[in-house]
Amino acid sequence: MRDLDYYDEGNSISVEEQKSVIDEVKRLLKSGSKSAKGGRGYPEFLISNADTPDFLIVYECKASLSDHESKHVQSILRDIDLVESEEVAAKRIKRYAVDGALHYAKLISRSYNVIAVAVSGEKKTTARKSVYLHSKGARAARPLLSKSNGNPINEILSWKDFLSHAVFDPAVRKARLEDLMTFARELHTFMRDYAKLTESEKPLLVSGTLIALQNKAFSASYGLHETKELPKRWIETIKHEIDRAEIPQAKKDNMAQPYASISVHPELDKKRNNYPKGILYELIKRIHEKAAPLMTAEEGTDILGHFYGEFLKYTGGDKKALGIVLTPRHITELFALIANVNKKSTVLDICAGTGGFLVAAMSQMMGEATTEQERNRIKSKGLIGIEQQPNMFALAASNMILRGDGKANLYQGSCFDDAIAKAVKKHKADVGLLNPPFAQGTADLHELRFIQQMLYALEEGGTGVAIVPMGCAIAPNLLRQELMAEHTLEAVMSMPTELFYPVGAVCCIMVWTAHKPHAQSKRDTWFGYWKQDGFIKTKHKGRIDPEGEWHILRDHWIDMYRNRRVRPGESVLKAVRYDDKQQDEWCAEAYMETDYLTLTEIDFQHVVRKYLMFQLVNEAEEKARVVAGEDAEDENE
């Protein structure tokens, strides 16, 4: 471990041998002894890192190779209860390295994500090593898999390398996201009650604090400043960190301005009885502990986007908010897979918002990168974004900077601005990801215009993926003809009705190949019926994946799309047109065959009820129109 910098004084890693100073770990291990008598017990080594407080590493080591693992390990990994006495179990856990490591990992996993490392043997050349991951709240551990090839890891790695593999685990991501959303709700309540910030100011305070915490001096000293002095130090540190980014001065000024207005907020430098160091200190401390550890290039969750989405719930239901509503995290991840984003991609989002698509793409690209040169290219050249709203631009830019993207190829302004459009085109992006503002009326730009603009910016043969209202795929519109005249419609997927819950919008995903006219490509379009993603609505958490099985369905969808598989009830291939002679609908529902073998009586009843309700509503509307017409005639008389 010394060769891997675990004992380096310059880092935040703590290595403890058969003990722990962490109170929560002490509590969890109070009955963790390997002896049959019970009592507190500790692993051979317990490793923590102040920069990533939700992860721990436990080591169990044995001298003899024959004591590496018992015959029960596979049953333990499958969460099968063993038929053995407490005394026999204690002896097994004490004797075998793997059994002992898994024992401690299970106890600690109630509050942490745990990497369990078992080592047996006394020579480096012949020693056996097994590495497992027990995600927070999971029933059992499983082998830690490589993020690049999916194979089990069986060697000792540095903290950074262990973590980079672990954060790609679906269960870890699910646990981290649940913790994050709980914290976002708690933080919203605290800000509402004590900071008196507006809904647009709240996510800016979070992102500004995360930027300030990047500065090691501020991170170590913010608790030492006087209450009245802390807001000044906060904004000074933010400006200093922004100045370090390799971006034009005009962009730096645009990015810093929203934070400057927050730094003079009258409530932030006030002391309260419960918070004698002031409200801003309390906010910084909480964000430092709960959100800062998640800001890594490999982490695919748009942290700032989730805060923004949580705070957006309290805006009073303004319909215009629909245009900037958070794209669900599993959809940003799905987009990166649909577009087949890889370490060589250059990804563009012309309506970047908080940067959710760029974060998801960056995560997938960094997962493939194996050299520092590849990682640097991704950060400096691989991610391009445009955002018009100043506050959102600040969030997107900070999202990139916080993940080590010092270049931050983000443009503030309209994606239709000629100068910005020409500048973006020079980046030669080959992937476009888009969730445009949804039009709320005829005065707003149509969503298909945004798709046109995205495809214009891409290289020939580039892939553009967009999520838009279903009306874009079925309603008559000259823009549909213009798009097909210049680009190829590869696929359209019908998405869950409540995807953007609590905002109601029936959507579809369109996939285009840029600058290759549809008629010339002579390709059928693939239509997918992706109406059920396994997520359910909850009162306080929004839509969640209750069984943690989204990744299984996601991989099934991606396999069907990439291989253009046709299955009744799921997908269909169809030659479609939209020109002067023929105006086809672009949705699976128009062409897909029904798989009658899967239909049940409940399905039949559900459809009949929907039809009856449709008829009743139509009749009621017709009666209302008739009555309104009669009233108008009476008034005219």
Secondary structure, 3 states (H helix, E strand, C coil): CHHHCCCCCCCCEEEEECCCCCHHHHHHCCCCCCCCCCCCCCCCEEEEECCCCCEEEEEEEECCHHHCCCCCHHHHHCCCCCCCCHHHHHHHHHHCHHHHHHHHHHHHCCCCEEEEEEEECCCCCCCEEEEEEECCCCCCCEECECCCCCCECCCCCCHHHHHHHHCCCHHHHHHHHHHHHHHHHHHHHHHHHHHCCCCCHHHHHHHHHHHHHCCHHHHHHHHHCCCCCHHHHHHHHHHHHHHHCCCCHHHHHHHHHHHHHHHCCCCCCCCCCCCCCCHHHHHHHHHHHHCHHHCCCCCCCCHHHHHHHHHHCCCCCCHHHHHHCCCCHHHHHHHHHHCCCCCCCCEEECCCCCCHHHHHHHHHHHHHCCCHHHHHHHHHHCEEEEECCHHHHHHHHHHHHHCCCCCCEEEECCCCCHHHHHHHHCCCCCEEEECCCCCCCCCCCCHHHHHHHHHHHCCCCCEEEEEEECHHHHCCCHHHHHHHHHCEEEEEEECCCCCCCCCCCCEEEEEEECCCCHHHHCCCEEEEECCCCCCEEECCCEEECCCCCHHHHHHHHHHHHHCCCCCCCCEEEECCCECCCCECCCCHHHCCCCCHHHCCHHHHHHHHHHHHHHHHHHHHHHHHHHHHHHHHHHHHC
